[in-house]
Amino acid sequence: MGKIVSWDELLRLRERWREEGKTVVWTNGCFDLLHLGHVKGLQTAKSFGDVLIVGVNSDSSVRQLKGHPRPVFPQQYRAEMLAALESVDYVTIFDDLTPERLLAELQPDIHCKGADYRQGKPMPEAEVVRAYGGKVVFIPLYETYSTTEILNRISKLLSMERG
């Protein structure tokens, strides 16, 4: 079995980790264009527990969240890039726009979110995590490394080359 797993397999693994007393950490996102901010954030998330699971939004959910022409890369590509990182233990792809249902089923001990959610950005899943006794942890953002900012820089460079 590789690092990219189905939802059913992940739920089976979660039962084993619970029996072993391991701390399970979950984070999720589009990870549309893997960059240093993602890598640092995932390393930080891993530091909170024994097992780091990354939920990757499917292509259809990325389109709904970010609009056309996103995602830049297809879901399998994004999942494989994340799975290649040392800090990531498992990756699963999901279609939901927000992770409430997933968190309610998996019940990770810790749910990591970017620090931008601390400043009032809506986080509907927080109540789900607290309801089952989990903890929400905010991890630092590396603003100059956001996917949107990188895509804007690339667009500017291409515009300068053309004209």
C-alpha positions as a LaTeX table, in Angstrom:
\begin{tabular}{lrrr}
\hline
Residue & $x$ (\AA) & $y$ (\AA) & $z$ (\AA) \\
\hline
Met1 & 0.00 & 0.00 & 0.00 \\
Gly2 & 1.29 & 3.44 & $-0.93$ \\
Lys3 & 0.71 & 6.78 & 0.70 \\
Ile4 & $-2.30$ & 7.67 & $-1.48$ \\
Val5 & $-5.27$ & 5.81 & 0.00 \\
Ser6 & $-9.01$ & 5.57 & $-0.48$ \\
Trp7 & $-11.37$ & 6.93 & 2.14 \\
Asp8 & $-12.38$ & 3.42 & 3.25 \\
Glu9 & $-8.74$ & 2.38 & 3.68 \\
Leu10 & $-8.04$ & 5.54 & 5.65 \\
Leu11 & $-10.91$ & 4.78 & 8.04 \\
Arg12 & $-9.51$ & 1.27 & 8.61 \\
Leu13 & $-6.06$ & 2.70 & 9.31 \\
Arg14 & $-7.58$ & 5.23 & 11.72 \\
Glu15 & $-9.00$ & 2.40 & 13.85 \\
Arg16 & $-5.54$ & 0.83 & 14.08 \\
Trp17 & $-3.91$ & 4.13 & 15.03 \\
Arg18 & $-6.54$ & 4.68 & 17.70 \\
Glu19 & $-5.75$ & 1.25 & 19.20 \\
Glu20 & $-2.02$ & 2.07 & 19.07 \\
Gly21 & $-2.60$ & 5.41 & 20.84 \\
Lys22 & $-1.18$ & 7.46 & 17.97 \\
Thr23 & $-2.02$ & 11.12 & 17.55 \\
Val24 & $-3.57$ & 11.67 & 14.12 \\
Val25 & $-3.29$ & 15.07 & 12.43 \\
Trp26 & $-5.41$ & 16.14 & 9.46 \\
Thr27 & $-5.06$ & 19.06 & 7.11 \\
Asn28 & $-6.62$ & 19.64 & 3.72 \\
Gly29 & $-6.60$ & 21.92 & 0.73 \\
Cys30 & $-6.33$ & 22.26 & $-3.02$ \\
Phe31 & $-2.51$ & 22.20 & $-3.16$ \\
Asp32 & $-2.92$ & 23.35 & $-6.73$ \\
Leu33 & 0.67 & 24.39 & $-7.22$ \\
Leu34 & 2.95 & 22.92 & $-4.58$ \\
His35 & 5.25 & 25.58 & $-3.14$ \\
Leu36 & 7.48 & 26.31 & $-0.14$ \\
Gly37 & 4.57 & 27.64 & 1.93 \\
His38 & 2.83 & 24.27 & 1.57 \\
Val39 & 5.98 & 22.36 & 2.48 \\
Lys40 & 6.62 & 24.44 & 5.60 \\
Gly41 & 2.98 & 24.25 & 6.65 \\
Leu42 & 2.92 & 20.46 & 6.26 \\
Gln43 & 6.14 & 20.12 & 8.25 \\
Thr44 & 4.56 & 22.18 & 11.02 \\
Ala45 & 1.36 & 20.11 & 10.90 \\
Lys46 & 3.37 & 16.88 & 11.18 \\
Ser47 & 5.08 & 18.18 & 14.31 \\
Phe48 & 1.75 & 17.99 & 16.19 \\
Gly49 & 1.33 & 14.23 & 15.96 \\
Asp50 & 2.40 & 10.79 & 14.85 \\
Val51 & 0.47 & 10.50 & 11.58 \\
Leu52 & $-0.20$ & 13.35 & 9.12 \\
Ile53 & $-3.07$ & 12.86 & 6.69 \\
Val54 & $-3.57$ & 15.36 & 3.89 \\
Gly55 & $-6.96$ & 15.65 & 2.25 \\
Val56 & $-6.70$ & 16.92 & $-1.33$ \\
Asn57 & $-9.67$ & 18.58 & $-2.99$ \\
Ser58 & $-10.69$ & 16.77 & $-6.17$ \\
Asp59 & $-10.52$ & 18.54 & $-9.52$ \\
Ser60 & $-14.26$ & 19.22 & $-9.47$ \\
Ser61 & $-14.18$ & 20.72 & $-5.97$ \\
Val62 & $-11.18$ & 22.92 & $-6.86$ \\
Arg63 & $-13.10$ & 24.27 & $-9.87$ \\
Gln64 & $-16.05$ & 25.07 & $-7.63$ \\
Leu65 & $-13.85$ & 26.74 & $-5.00$ \\
Lys66 & $-11.34$ & 28.57 & $-7.21$ \\
Gly67 & $-13.11$ & 28.88 & $-10.57$ \\
His68 & $-11.95$ & 28.12 & $-14.08$ \\
Pro69 & $-9.15$ & 27.44 & $-15.15$ \\
Arg70 & $-8.12$ & 25.90 & $-11.84$ \\
Pro71 & $-6.83$ & 23.42 & $-10.93$ \\
Val72 & $-3.49$ & 23.89 & $-12.63$ \\
Phe73 & $-2.66$ & 20.21 & $-12.13$ \\
Pro74 & $-5.00$ & 17.21 & $-11.95$ \\
Gln75 & $-5.84$ & 15.61 & $-8.59$ \\
Gln76 & $-3.66$ & 12.54 & $-9.02$ \\
Tyr77 & $-0.63$ & 14.71 & $-9.84$ \\
Arg78 & $-1.26$ & 16.89 & $-6.77$ \\
Ala79 & $-1.73$ & 13.82 & $-4.56$ \\
Glu80 & 1.50 & 12.23 & $-5.79$ \\
Met81 & 3.47 & 15.44 & $-5.19$ \\
Leu82 & 2.20 & 15.59 & $-1.60$ \\
Ala83 & 2.82 & 11.88 & $-1.03$ \\
Ala84 & 6.46 & 12.41 & $-2.03$ \\
Leu85 & 7.01 & 14.72 & 0.94 \\
Glu86 & 8.66 & 13.20 & 4.00 \\
Ser87 & 6.30 & 14.97 & 6.42 \\
Val88 & 3.17 & 13.51 & 4.79 \\
Asp89 & 2.14 & 10.01 & 5.86 \\
Tyr90 & $-1.07$ & 9.57 & 3.84 \\
Val91 & $-3.03$ & 11.44 & 1.18 \\
Thr92 & $-6.67$ & 11.03 & 0.25 \\
Ile93 & $-8.65$ & 12.82 & $-2.46$ \\
Phe94 & $-12.14$ & 14.10 & $-1.66$ \\
Asp95 & $-15.00$ & 15.80 & $-3.51$ \\
Asp96 & $-16.54$ & 17.82 & $-0.67$ \\
Leu97 & $-16.08$ & 21.60 & $-0.70$ \\
Thr98 & $-15.45$ & 21.66 & 3.06 \\
Pro99 & $-14.20$ & 18.84 & 5.29 \\
Glu100 & $-16.96$ & 18.61 & 7.96 \\
Arg101 & $-18.26$ & 15.19 & 6.90 \\
Leu102 & $-14.73$ & 13.82 & 6.57 \\
Leu103 & $-13.66$ & 15.09 & 9.97 \\
Ala104 & $-16.81$ & 13.72 & 11.63 \\
Glu105 & $-16.04$ & 10.26 & 10.22 \\
Leu106 & $-12.26$ & 10.20 & 10.65 \\
Gln107 & $-12.11$ & 12.11 & 13.94 \\
Pro108 & $-8.44$ & 13.10 & 13.82 \\
Asp109 & $-7.04$ & 14.31 & 17.11 \\
Ile110 & $-5.83$ & 17.55 & 15.53 \\
His111 & $-7.15$ & 19.52 & 12.58 \\
Cys112 & $-4.62$ & 22.01 & 11.18 \\
Lys113 & $-5.69$ & 25.18 & 9.41 \\
Gly114 & $-3.80$ & 28.19 & 8.13 \\
Ala115 & $-3.53$ & 31.15 & 10.49 \\
Asp116 & $-5.78$ & 33.19 & 8.19 \\
Tyr117 & $-8.72$ & 31.28 & 9.70 \\
Arg118 & $-7.85$ & 32.67 & 13.13 \\
Gln119 & $-8.72$ & 36.18 & 11.88 \\
Gly120 & $-12.38$ & 35.41 & 11.22 \\
Lys121 & $-12.25$ & 33.55 & 7.91 \\
Pro122 & $-15.21$ & 31.12 & 8.01 \\
Met123 & $-14.28$ & 27.65 & 9.30 \\
Pro124 & $-17.49$ & 25.58 & 9.43 \\
Glu125 & $-15.64$ & 22.42 & 10.44 \\
Ala126 & $-14.39$ & 23.84 & 13.76 \\
Glu127 & $-17.62$ & 22.95 & 15.53 \\
Val128 & $-17.46$ & 19.36 & 14.22 \\
Val129 & $-13.89$ & 18.94 & 15.51 \\
Arg130 & $-14.76$ & 20.31 & 18.94 \\
Ala131 & $-17.91$ & 18.14 & 19.13 \\
Tyr132 & $-15.92$ & 14.90 & 19.00 \\
Gly133 & $-13.19$ & 16.23 & 21.32 \\
Gly134 & $-10.58$ & 17.12 & 18.71 \\
Lys135 & $-8.43$ & 20.22 & 18.62 \\
Val136 & $-8.05$ & 22.88 & 15.91 \\
Val137 & $-4.49$ & 24.18 & 15.53 \\
Phe138 & $-3.55$ & 27.18 & 13.39 \\
Ile139 & $-0.30$ & 27.02 & 11.47 \\
Pro140 & 1.65 & 30.04 & 10.18 \\
Leu141 & 1.10 & 31.23 & 6.62 \\
Tyr142 & 3.89 & 32.12 & 4.26 \\
Glu143 & 2.02 & 34.77 & 2.30 \\
Thr144 & 4.66 & 35.38 & $-0.36$ \\
Tyr145 & 4.33 & 31.74 & $-1.32$ \\
Ser146 & 0.57 & 31.51 & $-1.97$ \\
Thr147 & $-0.54$ & 29.74 & $-5.14$ \\
Thr148 & $-2.57$ & 32.76 & $-6.22$ \\
Glu149 & 0.44 & 35.05 & $-5.77$ \\
Ile150 & 2.69 & 32.69 & $-7.75$ \\
Leu151 & 0.16 & 32.46 & $-10.58$ \\
Asn152 & $-0.13$ & 36.28 & $-10.61$ \\
Arg153 & 3.67 & 36.58 & $-10.83$ \\
Ile154 & 3.79 & 34.10 & $-13.72$ \\
Ser155 & 1.01 & 35.99 & $-15.52$ \\
Lys156 & 2.92 & 39.29 & $-15.12$ \\
Leu157 & 6.12 & 37.73 & $-16.44$ \\
Leu158 & 4.31 & 36.31 & $-19.47$ \\
Ser159 & 2.68 & 39.69 & $-20.14$ \\
Met160 & 6.07 & 41.42 & $-19.98$ \\
Glu161 & 7.57 & 38.89 & $-22.42$ \\
Arg162 & 4.73 & 39.39 & $-24.90$ \\
Gly163 & 4.67 & 43.12 & $-24.85$ \\
\hline
\end{tabular}
